[in-house]
Amino acid sequence: MERAPILVHRISPAGGRRVVIRIRGVDTVLGVAFSDADLIEFLRRIEIPDPDELVLGDSEVIAWQGGRPHQYE
């Protein structure tokens, strides 16, 4: 089973979570999110349709690694 194309890594010791997207087999770091608003903005910038619904909904496209989803510190 292939992993979700958007991966939100576990919380770093300094806070925030690295966000990676896989497009055509290539992983690209979008940045470090410190809130859902940051994550939504990263996805908006790469023209993902309805990024707020994607982040705030129960989407299988986003995999939250370690910790609870939507927790950044």
Order of alpha helices (4+ residues) and beta strands (2+ residues): beta-beta-beta-alpha-alpha-beta
